[in-house]
Amino acid sequence: MIVLLDQETPDDIAAALAQRVRARRKEQKLTQAQLSRKAGVSLGSLKRFEHDHQISLQSLIKLSIALGCESDFSELFSKKGYSSIQEVLDER
């Protein structure tokens, strides 16, 4: 399932992120306990995130590092917004 983050509510985005973390954890054959230890995040925080979609930014970053996804954060807010086609062409 592809989720377009720019068309979703904050709760939808949090749920999608939690689903991605859970999927990546399972791909790596990690239990919640194993990932929580590896990331230095409490087991309760990880369970709450996967179930209720609530987590601190610091814990989310730790989970992403433990799962090998930290480079995804470098893309966050990095794209410049354009107001016209001409702006895009001018940058070429």
MARVEXKOL-832219 format. One record per residue: chain; x, y, z of N, C-alpha, C in turn. Coordinates in Angstrom, 2 decimals, always signed. Atoms other than C-alpha are relative to their C-alpha. Layout:
<site kette="A" n_px="X" n_py="Y" n_pz="Z" ca_px="X" ca_py="Y" ca_pz="Z" c_px="X" c_py="Y" c_pz="Z"/>
...
//
This chain:
<site kette="A" n_px="+0.83" n_py="-1.18" n_pz="+0.00" ca_px="+0.00" ca_py="+0.00" ca_pz="+0.00" c_px="+0.88" c_py="+1.25" c_pz="+0.00"/>
<site kette="A" n_px="-0.73" n_py="-1.26" n_pz="+0.07" ca_px="+1.37" ca_py="+3.41" ca_pz="-0.98" c_px="-0.85" c_py="+1.07" c_pz="+0.64"/>
<site kette="A" n_px="+0.71" n_py="-1.08" n_pz="-0.67" ca_px="+0.42" ca_py="+6.29" ca_pz="+1.27" c_px="+0.62" c_py="+1.31" c_pz="-0.44"/>
<site kette="A" n_px="-0.46" n_py="-1.32" n_pz="+0.39" ca_px="+0.69" ca_py="+9.80" ca_pz="-0.07" c_px="-0.08" c_py="+0.89" c_pz="+1.23"/>
<site kette="A" n_px="-0.02" n_py="-0.70" n_pz="-1.27" ca_px="+1.78" ca_py="+11.66" ca_pz="+3.04" c_px="-0.57" c_py="+1.40" c_pz="-0.08"/>
<site kette="A" n_px="+0.48" n_py="-1.37" n_pz="+0.09" ca_px="+0.83" ca_py="+15.09" ca_pz="+1.74" c_px="-1.52" c_py="+0.10" c_pz="-0.07"/>
<site kette="A" n_px="+1.45" n_py="-0.02" n_pz="+0.08" ca_px="-2.84" ca_py="+14.07" ca_pz="+1.49" c_px="-0.64" c_py="-0.68" c_pz="+1.21"/>
<site kette="A" n_px="+0.49" n_py="+0.74" n_pz="-1.15" ca_px="-3.25" ca_py="+12.47" ca_pz="+4.90" c_px="-0.02" c_py="+0.91" c_pz="+1.24"/>
<site kette="A" n_px="+0.03" n_py="-0.71" n_pz="-1.28" ca_px="-4.03" ca_py="+13.64" ca_pz="+8.42" c_px="+1.24" c_py="-0.38" c_pz="+0.80"/>
<site kette="A" n_px="-1.13" n_py="+0.38" n_pz="-0.85" ca_px="-1.33" ca_py="+13.64" ca_pz="+11.12" c_px="-0.14" c_py="-1.42" c_pz="+0.56"/>
<site kette="A" n_px="+0.20" n_py="+1.36" n_pz="-0.51" ca_px="-2.88" ca_py="+10.48" ca_pz="+12.57" c_px="+0.25" c_py="-1.05" c_pz="-1.08"/>
<site kette="A" n_px="-0.25" n_py="+0.92" n_pz="+1.11" ca_px="-2.79" ca_py="+8.80" ca_pz="+9.16" c_px="+1.49" c_py="-0.15" c_pz="-0.26"/>
<site kette="A" n_px="-1.45" n_py="+0.04" n_pz="+0.23" ca_px="+0.87" ca_py="+9.71" ca_pz="+8.73" c_px="+0.67" c_py="-0.81" c_pz="+1.10"/>
<site kette="A" n_px="-0.58" n_py="+0.76" n_pz="-1.11" ca_px="+1.75" ca_py="+8.38" ca_pz="+12.20" c_px="-0.29" c_py="-1.49" c_pz="-0.14"/>
<site kette="A" n_px="+0.36" n_py="+1.42" n_pz="+0.18" ca_px="-0.12" ca_py="+5.14" ca_pz="+11.47" c_px="+0.83" c_py="-0.62" c_pz="-1.13"/>
<site kette="A" n_px="-0.80" n_py="+0.51" n_pz="+1.12" ca_px="+1.69" ca_py="+4.74" ca_pz="+8.14" c_px="+1.45" c_py="-0.21" c_pz="+0.41"/>
<site kette="A" n_px="-1.37" n_py="+0.16" n_pz="-0.48" ca_px="+5.06" ca_py="+5.31" ca_pz="+9.80" c_px="+0.13" c_py="-1.21" c_pz="+0.91"/>
<site kette="A" n_px="-0.02" n_py="+1.15" n_pz="-0.91" ca_px="+4.25" ca_py="+2.78" ca_pz="+12.51" c_px="-0.07" c_py="-1.31" c_pz="-0.79"/>
<site kette="A" n_px="+0.11" n_py="+1.20" n_pz="+0.84" ca_px="+3.25" ca_py="+0.24" ca_pz="+9.85" c_px="+1.32" c_py="-0.28" c_pz="-0.71"/>
<site kette="A" n_px="-1.29" n_py="+0.18" n_pz="+0.68" ca_px="+6.52" ca_py="+0.81" ca_pz="+8.01" c_px="+1.07" c_py="-0.51" c_pz="+0.95"/>
<site kette="A" n_px="-0.97" n_py="+0.47" n_pz="-0.99" ca_px="+8.58" ca_py="+0.37" ca_pz="+11.17" c_px="-0.26" c_py="-1.47" c_pz="+0.32"/>
<site kette="A" n_px="+0.34" n_py="+1.39" n_pz="-0.30" ca_px="+6.73" ca_py="-2.82" ca_pz="+12.01" c_px="+0.39" c_py="-0.92" c_pz="-1.16"/>
<site kette="A" n_px="-0.35" n_py="+0.82" n_pz="+1.17" ca_px="+7.17" ca_py="-4.15" ca_pz="+8.46" c_px="+1.51" c_py="-0.17" c_pz="-0.12"/>
<site kette="A" n_px="-1.47" n_py="+0.09" n_pz="+0.08" ca_px="+10.90" ca_py="-3.35" ca_pz="+8.47" c_px="+0.53" c_py="-0.90" c_pz="+1.10"/>
<site kette="A" n_px="-0.42" n_py="+0.85" n_pz="-1.13" ca_px="+11.28" ca_py="-4.97" ca_pz="+11.90" c_px="-0.23" c_py="-1.47" c_pz="-0.36"/>
<site kette="A" n_px="+0.32" n_py="+1.39" n_pz="+0.37" ca_px="+9.59" ca_py="-8.13" ca_pz="+10.62" c_px="+0.87" c_py="-0.49" c_pz="-1.15"/>
<site kette="A" n_px="-0.89" n_py="+0.36" n_pz="+1.10" ca_px="+11.65" ca_py="-8.11" ca_pz="+7.41" c_px="+1.36" c_py="-0.44" c_pz="+0.53"/>
<site kette="A" n_px="-1.30" n_py="+0.30" n_pz="-0.59" ca_px="+14.74" ca_py="-8.17" ca_pz="+9.60" c_px="-0.10" c_py="-1.10" c_pz="+1.06"/>
<site kette="A" n_px="+0.26" n_py="+1.11" n_pz="-0.93" ca_px="+13.19" ca_py="-10.97" ca_pz="+11.70" c_px="+0.36" c_py="+0.36" c_pz="+1.44"/>
<site kette="A" n_px="-0.22" n_py="-0.48" n_pz="-1.36" ca_px="+13.39" ca_py="-8.92" ca_pz="+14.89" c_px="-1.31" c_py="-0.01" c_pz="+0.77"/>
<site kette="A" n_px="+1.16" n_py="-0.14" n_pz="-0.87" ca_px="+10.98" ca_py="-9.21" ca_pz="+17.78" c_px="-0.04" c_py="+1.44" c_pz="+0.49"/>
<site kette="A" n_px="+0.07" n_py="-1.33" n_pz="-0.59" ca_px="+9.76" ca_py="-6.06" ca_pz="+19.45" c_px="+1.07" c_py="+0.16" c_pz="+1.08"/>
<site kette="A" n_px="-1.00" n_py="-0.07" n_pz="-1.07" ca_px="+12.03" ca_py="-6.86" ca_pz="+22.41" c_px="+1.40" c_py="+0.17" c_pz="-0.57"/>
<site kette="A" n_px="-1.33" n_py="-0.11" n_pz="+0.60" ca_px="+15.07" ca_py="-7.31" ca_pz="+20.18" c_px="+0.24" c_py="+1.39" c_pz="-0.58"/>
<site kette="A" n_px="-0.16" n_py="-1.33" n_pz="+0.58" ca_px="+14.47" ca_py="-4.07" ca_pz="+18.31" c_px="+0.09" c_py="+1.06" c_pz="+1.09"/>
<site kette="A" n_px="-0.05" n_py="-1.02" n_pz="-1.06" ca_px="+13.83" ca_py="-2.12" ca_pz="+21.50" c_px="+1.38" c_py="+0.02" c_pz="+0.64"/>
<site kette="A" n_px="-1.35" n_py="+0.05" n_pz="-0.56" ca_px="+17.15" ca_py="-3.32" ca_pz="+22.93" c_px="+1.02" c_py="+0.58" c_pz="-0.97"/>
<site kette="A" n_px="-0.95" n_py="-0.47" n_pz="+1.02" ca_px="+19.02" ca_py="-2.67" ca_pz="+19.69" c_px="-0.06" c_py="+1.52" c_pz="-0.16"/>
<site kette="A" n_px="+0.19" n_py="-1.44" n_pz="+0.21" ca_px="+17.58" ca_py="+0.85" ca_pz="+19.42" c_px="+0.20" c_py="+0.82" c_pz="+1.28"/>
<site kette="A" n_px="-0.08" n_py="-0.75" n_pz="-1.25" ca_px="+17.82" ca_py="+1.76" ca_pz="+23.10" c_px="-1.30" c_py="+0.73" c_pz="+0.30"/>
<site kette="A" n_px="+1.34" n_py="-0.55" n_pz="-0.22" ca_px="+14.08" ca_py="+2.44" ca_pz="+23.19" c_px="-0.74" c_py="-1.00" c_pz="+0.87"/>
<site kette="A" n_px="+0.72" n_py="+0.93" n_pz="-0.87" ca_px="+11.84" ca_py="+1.00" ca_pz="+25.87" c_px="-0.97" c_py="-0.85" c_pz="-0.81"/>
<site kette="A" n_px="+0.93" n_py="+0.90" n_pz="+0.65" ca_px="+9.75" ca_py="-1.98" ca_pz="+24.87" c_px="-1.41" c_py="+0.60" c_pz="-0.02"/>
<site kette="A" n_px="+1.30" n_py="-0.64" n_pz="-0.07" ca_px="+6.66" ca_py="-0.08" ca_pz="+26.00" c_px="-0.18" c_py="+1.07" c_pz="-1.06"/>
<site kette="A" n_px="+0.07" n_py="-1.05" n_pz="+1.02" ca_px="+7.47" ca_py="+2.81" ca_pz="+23.67" c_px="-0.19" c_py="-0.59" c_pz="-1.38"/>
<site kette="A" n_px="+0.13" n_py="+0.63" n_pz="+1.30" ca_px="+7.87" ca_py="+0.50" ca_pz="+20.70" c_px="-1.39" c_py="-0.61" c_pz="-0.17"/>
<site kette="A" n_px="+1.35" n_py="+0.58" n_pz="+0.07" ca_px="+4.64" ca_py="-1.37" ca_pz="+21.50" c_px="-1.05" c_py="+1.09" c_pz="-0.19"/>
<site kette="A" n_px="+0.95" n_py="-1.11" n_pz="+0.11" ca_px="+2.78" ca_py="+1.92" ca_pz="+21.93" c_px="+0.03" c_py="+0.59" c_pz="-1.41"/>
<site kette="A" n_px="-0.11" n_py="-0.54" n_pz="+1.36" ca_px="+4.10" ca_py="+3.15" ca_pz="+18.59" c_px="-0.67" c_py="-0.93" c_pz="-1.01"/>
<site kette="A" n_px="+0.59" n_py="+0.94" n_pz="+0.97" ca_px="+3.15" ca_py="+0.00" ca_pz="+16.69" c_px="-1.51" c_py="-0.12" c_pz="+0.17"/>
<site kette="A" n_px="+1.44" n_py="+0.17" n_pz="-0.25" ca_px="-0.29" ca_py="-0.11" ca_pz="+18.32" c_px="-0.77" c_py="+1.32" c_pz="-0.06"/>
<site kette="A" n_px="+0.72" n_py="-1.27" n_pz="-0.12" ca_px="-1.29" ca_py="+3.50" ca_pz="+19.08" c_px="+0.60" c_py="+1.13" c_pz="-0.85"/>
<site kette="A" n_px="-0.65" n_py="-0.95" n_pz="+0.90" ca_px="+1.10" ca_py="+5.31" ca_pz="+16.70" c_px="+0.54" c_py="+1.23" c_pz="+0.72"/>
<site kette="A" n_px="-0.53" n_py="-1.09" n_pz="-0.81" ca_px="+2.52" ca_py="+7.48" ca_pz="+19.49" c_px="+1.46" c_py="-0.28" c_pz="+0.34"/>
<site kette="A" n_px="-1.42" n_py="+0.17" n_pz="-0.31" ca_px="+6.31" ca_py="+7.98" ca_pz="+19.84" c_px="+0.66" c_py="+1.37" c_pz="-0.03"/>
<site kette="A" n_px="-0.75" n_py="-1.25" n_pz="+0.05" ca_px="+8.79" ca_py="+10.75" ca_pz="+20.53" c_px="+0.87" c_py="+0.00" c_pz="-1.26"/>
<site kette="A" n_px="-0.87" n_py="-0.11" n_pz="+1.17" ca_px="+10.89" ca_py="+12.03" ca_pz="+17.66" c_px="+1.34" c_py="-0.67" c_pz="+0.28"/>
<site kette="A" n_px="-1.29" n_py="+0.59" n_pz="-0.37" ca_px="+14.04" ca_py="+10.96" ca_pz="+19.51" c_px="-0.07" c_py="-1.53" c_pz="-0.11"/>
<site kette="A" n_px="+0.15" n_py="+1.45" n_pz="+0.08" ca_px="+12.76" ca_py="+7.38" ca_pz="+19.81" c_px="-0.19" c_py="-0.47" c_pz="-1.43"/>
<site kette="A" n_px="+0.19" n_py="+0.36" n_pz="+1.41" ca_px="+11.66" ca_py="+7.30" ca_pz="+16.18" c_px="+1.34" c_py="+0.02" c_pz="-0.73"/>
<site kette="A" n_px="-1.33" n_py="-0.06" n_pz="+0.62" ca_px="+15.15" ca_py="+8.36" ca_pz="+15.12" c_px="+0.84" c_py="-1.19" c_pz="+0.44"/>
<site kette="A" n_px="-0.76" n_py="+1.17" n_pz="-0.48" ca_px="+16.70" ca_py="+5.66" ca_pz="+17.32" c_px="-0.46" c_py="-1.28" c_pz="-0.70"/>
<site kette="A" n_px="+0.52" n_py="+1.18" n_pz="+0.70" ca_px="+14.42" ca_py="+3.04" ca_pz="+15.75" c_px="+0.47" c_py="-0.02" c_pz="-1.45"/>
<site kette="A" n_px="-0.42" n_py="-0.05" n_pz="+1.40" ca_px="+15.29" ca_py="+4.22" ca_pz="+12.27" c_px="+1.48" c_py="-0.35" c_pz="-0.15"/>
<site kette="A" n_px="-1.42" n_py="+0.35" n_pz="+0.03" ca_px="+19.01" ca_py="+3.95" ca_pz="+13.03" c_px="+0.17" c_py="-1.51" c_pz="+0.19"/>
<site kette="A" n_px="-0.10" n_py="+1.44" n_pz="-0.27" ca_px="+18.58" ca_py="+0.45" ca_pz="+14.45" c_px="-0.48" c_py="-0.83" c_pz="-1.18"/>
<site kette="A" n_px="+0.53" n_py="+0.72" n_pz="+1.16" ca_px="+16.64" ca_py="-0.58" ca_pz="+11.34" c_px="+0.74" c_py="+0.33" c_pz="-1.30"/>
<site kette="A" n_px="-0.78" n_py="-0.37" n_pz="+1.19" ca_px="+19.15" ca_py="+1.00" ca_pz="+8.94" c_px="-0.72" c_py="+0.96" c_pz="-0.92"/>
<site kette="A" n_px="+0.79" n_py="-0.93" n_pz="+0.82" ca_px="+16.74" ca_py="+3.68" ca_pz="+7.74" c_px="+0.29" c_py="+1.46" c_pz="+0.32"/>
<site kette="A" n_px="-0.25" n_py="-1.37" n_pz="-0.43" ca_px="+18.37" ca_py="+6.78" ca_pz="+9.18" c_px="+0.16" c_py="+0.97" c_pz="-1.16"/>
<site kette="A" n_px="-0.17" n_py="-0.90" n_pz="+1.14" ca_px="+19.13" ca_py="+8.16" ca_pz="+5.72" c_px="-1.34" c_py="+0.58" c_pz="-0.46"/>
<site kette="A" n_px="+1.32" n_py="-0.53" n_pz="+0.37" ca_px="+15.37" ca_py="+8.60" ca_pz="+5.23" c_px="-0.25" c_py="+1.37" c_pz="+0.62"/>
<site kette="A" n_px="+0.20" n_py="-1.28" n_pz="-0.66" ca_px="+15.52" ca_py="+11.50" ca_pz="+7.67" c_px="+0.72" c_py="+1.13" c_pz="-0.73"/>
<site kette="A" n_px="-0.70" n_py="-1.05" n_pz="+0.74" ca_px="+17.99" ca_py="+13.36" ca_pz="+5.45" c_px="-0.86" c_py="+0.56" c_pz="-1.12"/>
<site kette="A" n_px="+0.90" n_py="-0.46" n_pz="+1.05" ca_px="+15.24" ca_py="+13.62" ca_pz="+2.84" c_px="-1.14" c_py="+0.87" c_pz="+0.54"/>
<site kette="A" n_px="+1.10" n_py="-0.73" n_pz="-0.61" ca_px="+12.74" ca_py="+15.12" ca_pz="+5.28" c_px="+0.21" c_py="+1.50" c_pz="-0.10"/>
<site kette="A" n_px="-0.02" n_py="-1.45" n_pz="+0.18" ca_px="+12.04" ca_py="+18.76" ca_pz="+4.43" c_px="+1.12" c_py="+0.49" c_pz="-0.92"/>
<site kette="A" n_px="-1.13" n_py="-0.41" n_pz="+0.83" ca_px="+14.90" ca_py="+18.77" ca_pz="+1.92" c_px="-0.41" c_py="+0.50" c_pz="-1.38"/>
<site kette="A" n_px="+0.43" n_py="-0.41" n_pz="+1.33" ca_px="+12.89" ca_py="+19.33" ca_pz="-1.23" c_px="-0.55" c_py="+1.42" c_pz="+0.03"/>
<site kette="A" n_px="+0.46" n_py="-1.37" n_pz="+0.10" ca_px="+12.35" ca_py="+22.89" ca_pz="-2.24" c_px="-1.39" c_py="+0.03" c_pz="-0.63"/>
<site kette="A" n_px="+1.33" n_py="-0.18" n_pz="+0.59" ca_px="+8.78" ca_py="+23.93" ca_pz="-2.91" c_px="+0.06" c_py="+0.97" c_pz="-1.16"/>
<site kette="A" n_px="+0.03" n_py="-0.87" n_pz="+1.17" ca_px="+8.14" ca_py="+25.44" ca_pz="-6.30" c_px="-1.41" c_py="+0.56" c_pz="-0.17"/>
<site kette="A" n_px="+1.31" n_py="-0.60" n_pz="+0.24" ca_px="+5.36" ca_py="+27.84" ca_pz="-7.16" c_px="-0.32" c_py="+0.08" c_pz="-1.49"/>
<site kette="A" n_px="+0.26" n_py="-0.03" n_pz="+1.43" ca_px="+5.77" ca_py="+27.64" ca_pz="-10.92" c_px="+0.97" c_py="-0.92" c_pz="-0.74"/>
<site kette="A" n_px="-0.87" n_py="+0.80" n_pz="+0.87" ca_px="+7.26" ca_py="+25.58" ca_pz="-13.73" c_px="+1.27" c_py="+0.79" c_pz="-0.31"/>
<site kette="A" n_px="-1.16" n_py="-0.83" n_pz="+0.33" ca_px="+9.55" ca_py="+28.48" ca_pz="-14.49" c_px="+1.09" c_py="-0.10" c_pz="+1.08"/>
<site kette="A" n_px="-0.98" n_py="+0.16" n_pz="-1.07" ca_px="+11.23" ca_py="+28.15" ca_pz="-11.07" c_px="+0.79" c_py="-1.30" c_pz="-0.16"/>
<site kette="A" n_px="-0.67" n_py="+1.29" n_pz="+0.23" ca_px="+12.02" ca_py="+24.52" ca_pz="-11.85" c_px="+0.97" c_py="+0.13" c_pz="-1.16"/>
<site kette="A" n_px="-0.85" n_py="-0.16" n_pz="+1.17" ca_px="+13.40" ca_py="+25.41" ca_pz="-15.26" c_px="+1.20" c_py="+0.90" c_pz="+0.28"/>
<site kette="A" n_px="-1.08" n_py="-0.94" n_pz="-0.32" ca_px="+15.48" ca_py="+28.27" ca_pz="-13.85" c_px="+1.13" c_py="-0.68" c_pz="+0.78"/>
<site kette="A" n_px="-1.02" n_py="+0.68" n_pz="-0.78" ca_px="+17.34" ca_py="+25.85" ca_pz="-11.57" c_px="+0.87" c_py="-0.93" c_pz="-0.84"/>
<site kette="A" n_px="-0.76" n_py="+0.91" n_pz="+0.87" ca_px="+18.55" ca_py="+23.73" ca_pz="-14.47" c_px="+1.17" c_py="+0.64" c_pz="-0.57"/>
//
